[in-house]
Amino acid sequence: MNTMKGFLIIKRFLTGDPSVAMKNPYVHHILFKKGLGQKQQELVREGQGILRRNGVDPIIGEENLVWAPNAVVGQHSLDALEIVVKRLRDVEAEDGDLDDIVDALKELGGLASRR
């Protein structure tokens, strides 16, 4: 089974199918899985560290997965990733707990799903 199909199965099992109004839906990692280029990869490593320290699996954790439209301009941009990592940094700096991290991911996932 390929990786994206696996994420699709996980997301459908956990939350059901995407909205029928969403064009070309796919399972999106709110904090990117890998990142494109050195700068994104550095940010991904930092963000994944924050998620792991707070009990969230950055690859298969439901908290970091959201239905989002695929092939949308800006969905995997450096700007989008910087927003995610900055928010996670801020939560951690304020001594946020798992619930705070999950709330931030929900908010950020909402942004991704509306792009």
N, C-alpha and C positions, 0 to 999 in steps of 0.2 A: 504494500500500500504506500502511495507517495505521501509526503509530509502534509501537503495542503489538504488532501482528502482526509487524512487523520484529524487535522484541526477542524475540518468541516463536520466530521462525525462527532467530535467532542462538543462543539458549539451547539449542534442540533440536539444532542442528548441533554445538554445542560439547560438550554434556553429555548429550544424550538427553532422553527424556521424563521428566516428574516421577513421583514415587512414586504408584502407583495408590491408596494409602491417603490421600493428601492431598486434602482437600476443596477444590474450586474453585481449582485451582492457577493461578498466573499468574507472569510474570517480574517479580520485585521488584528494584528498585534498593536495594542495602543502604544506600548513601548516596543519599538521595532525589534524584530528577532535578531537581525544581523547588522544592518546598516550598510550603506553604499559609500565607499571611500573612507579614508582614515578618520576624518573628523566625526562622521556619523558613527563609526565603529567605536571610537573612544566614548562618545556619549552613550551608546548602547551599553557598553561595559559598565559605565558608571551607574546608569539607570537600573540595569539588572542587579547590580550589587545592592542598591537601595531596596529593590523589590525582595530579593532573597533575605536581606537582613530583617525584613518585616513579614516574612512567612509567605510570600507570593512567588510561585514558580513563574518566571518570566516567559517561558515557552509554552507550557500547557495549562497554566493556571487560568481558570475561568475569569478571574478578575482582570486579566490583561488581554482578553479576547473580546471582540465586538464585531457585530455585523456592520460592514461598511461598503459603500459603492467602490468597485474596482476601477482602476485606470482613471482616477480623478486627479486633475492637476493639483499638486500640492500635498497629496495624501502621504507621500513618502519623502517630503522635502526636508532639508536641514532645518528650516524654520519650524516645521511641525514637530520635529524631534526635539529641538531646543525648548519648545514650549512644554513638552511632556517632562523632560528631565529637570527643567527649572522648577516646575510644580512639585515634582517628587522631592527635589532638594529642599524646597521650602517647607514641605510637610515634615521631612525628617529634621530639619533645623529647629522646627517648633516642637520637637519631641512628640510628633504625631505617632499614633499607634497603627495597628493593622486596619482598624476601621477608617482612620483618616486617609491612609493610603488607598484603600478601596474606594472611598468617596471621591478622591481626586481622580482615580482611574475611571470611575463612572462618568464624571464630568468631562474628562478628556476623551473618553470613548464616544460620548454624545457629540462632541465636536467632529470627530472623525466620521461618524455615521451620517452627519449632515453635510459633509463636503460635497 
